[in-house]
Amino acid sequence: MEGTLLVVQGMVKMKTFTTFLKEASFLKEASGNDADNYDEFRGQMARTQLMSTADKARELAMEIKDDTQLEAWVESKITLAEDYIQTVYDYLKYNKK
């Protein structure tokens, strides 16, 4: 089951990234400058991903009850996701120049 879930998640992420690349490609053709267009939308892409992640996390938090039994791999993925977000948060919050 874990493999199937990861593939589905990977496909969703890939579709999102592919859509982003198509939009960036369109903008590149319009202006002719690759780097400027890509840099311009990095923040937008990160923000969209964070909002989507927050929505899913909120939904899962409401679905999982205190007595819900989760498989070890599910608990591990939640822990990993929390660690990744915390690491980015700390970096952006405390390492600004």
N, C-alpha and C positions, 0 to 999 in steps of 0.2 A: 504494500500500500504506500509506503514512503516514496518509492521510486516514481509511482504514478503521480502523486501529489507534487513532487518536485518538478516533474516534467510539465505538468499543467501550469505551475507557478512560473517556470522558465519560459513557457510559451507566452504567457500573459506579459511577462517582463519584456520578452523579445518583441512582441507585437507593439508594445508601448515605445520601445526604443526604435523600432523600425519606422513607426509613424513619425517619431521625432526626427529621424534622419531624413525622411521624405520631405518634411516641412523645412528642415534646414537646407536641403538640396534646392528646394524651390526658391528659398530666400537667397541662396548663393547665386543662383542663376539671375535673379533680379538685380543683385548688386555687384556680383562678380568678385566678391572678397570672401574667401572661405573662413579665415580665422575670425574676422569680425562677427560674422553671423553665428558661428558656433559659440563664441564667447558670450554673445548677447543673450543666448537662450540657455546657458548652463544653469543660472539661478532659477529660471522658470521651470526647467525640467526637474531640478532637485526639489523645488517647492511642490510641484505636482506629485512627485513620488512620495514626499513626506506627508502630504495631506491624504493621499490614498492609503498609505501605511497607517496613519492615525485613525482613519475611518474603519479600516479592517480590525485594528487592535481594539477599538471601542466596541465594535460589534462582537468580537470574540470575548471580551471581558464581560459583556452582558450575558453571553451564552454559557460561559463556564461558571459553574457554581462552586462553592467552597468544597463540596463533597464529590465533585467531578473527578473521575479516575482517568488520567491521561497516560498514554503510552510514553515510555522514556524518550523516544525520539522526538515526540511533540514537545515535551518539557525542554529538551535540549535546544530545539529550534527557537522556542520562545526566549530562552536564556541568551542565546546567541544574538537574536534580533535586538534584545534590550541592551546587550553589551555594545553592539555596533552603533546603535543610536546614541547611547551615552557617550561613547568615544567621540563621535562627530560633534555632539552637543558641547562637550568639554573643550574640544579643539576650537570651535567657532566662538564659544563664549569667553574663553580665557586666553586665547593666543592671538587676539587681534593686535595689529601693530598700530 
